[in-house]
């Protein structure tokens, strides 16, 4: 039987990496973190890794992947169906020959369905403020985000796919020291505007996120 374990012959501290070997150094550092069950931080330490470029796009993708990973780890696959990065298509009629070159693509972050309820929840994660100031209100939800979710829901209505006709849409935002959980039904679809407070204890974050995701469970 083949035994798998940590090599005793290689010492990463004595290895040398030139400019062309930076990727190897990063890979070996990540492997060492995984093997030791260690979590990287931004505090001063004895090991170094390449600084992550924390762009707005990177942060949004990180939050999206965290929510997706949370669903896969916490929702029983026997009860829940999880789909990520699903491309949605416009229901077209009498289209011109070149229209496909100009129509924007639609791709969801996350779709979860409870198998027994036959109910669909489309989630779009954002990494920005849930509201902004308008001409008439100090705090108002962002129109572009609502229009996007509206397109995801209404464009997919199909009598041959019953869950599509009353699917729920959720806009989910990370926040610090704030909680918003509002909803409204528009044209037979429930729109939910939700935040998850990342400043809380991990156990409370888990509880609150599960409560938001599982609202479509059979009553």
Secondary structure, 3 states (H helix, E strand, C coil): CCCCCCCCCCCHHHCCCCHHHHHHHHHHHHHHHHHCCCCCCCCCCCCCCCCCCCCHHHHHHHHHHHHHHHHHHHCCCCCEEEEECCEECCCCCCCCCCHHHCCCCEECCEEEEECCCCEEEEEEEECCCCEECCCCCCCEECHHHHHHHHHHHHCCCCCCCHHHHCCEEEEEEEECCCCCEEEEEECCEEEEEEEEECCCCHHHHHHHHHHHHHHHCCC
